[in-house]
Amino acid sequence: MQVEIEPHSKVYDKNNRLKSEKMNKKYLKIAAILLFIGVITTGCGSRRNQLPYQAGRVEEAVIFGSPAYRSDDTHWRANGNAISSQLSMAQRIATQNARTAIAQQVEAHMRIVGENAARQFFIGTDTEDGQIFNERVTSTTSQTLNDVRIIGERQFRLPDGRVQFYVALEMSKDAVIRAISNSVAADDRLRLQFDAYQFRQIFEEEMRNFENR
């Protein structure tokens, strides 16, 4: 029986091929491990840059929070909201809250305007005419607070069945100036020293200061 012996060159080539296949498999394993580590590292890094998740945390839109619903050089504005099982009750309370907020703005502003105007026209609030003038300003301002108008309304039904109601109000500054000027002009004693144009100038100057506070 005759046994064939493979030539030395063929054995050498076969061994090299086996070694090459082993090396390729080894490199593939190393590459796969490196790729896996890279994915894990990237994932951890991105998670570190994210804000932690908090269960039950929901972003809320600000109702009537845009500049169109804020006081400016022509109008005072304010908003209010309320929750009730009855829509009419929620509307009433929300409107009252908004009226209170706008009244606080108007009264704070007009108090300073009245004091400055009294110093200008009546040598201060300590004089009798100055006191009468300030009383006119206060009473007329309170009356004009009834002239606010609604500029926005929103209502929402809550999961428990109650209603949440939002309302936005505004009040014309020019209407207040006109009302006070007419009121003072109707007083024979005050109108001799009162200047409606100067009063408007005092008002507008204080309004600019008020907005910058």
ZIFENKA-V470409 format. One record per run of one state. SS is the DSSP state (@ for helix, = for strand, . for the rest). FROM is the first residue (numbers start at 1). TO is the last residue. If there is no record, write none. Layout:
ss={SS | SS}
from={FROM | FROM}
to={TO | TO}
This chain:
ss={. | @ | . | @ | . | = | . | @ | . | @ | . | = | . | = | @ | . | @ | .}
from={1 | 8 | 50 | 67 | 70 | 75 | 85 | 87 | 123 | 128 | 148 | 149 | 158 | 163 | 173 | 186 | 196 | 212}
to={7 | 49 | 66 | 69 | 74 | 84 | 86 | 122 | 127 | 147 | 148 | 157 | 162 | 172 | 185 | 195 | 211 | 213}
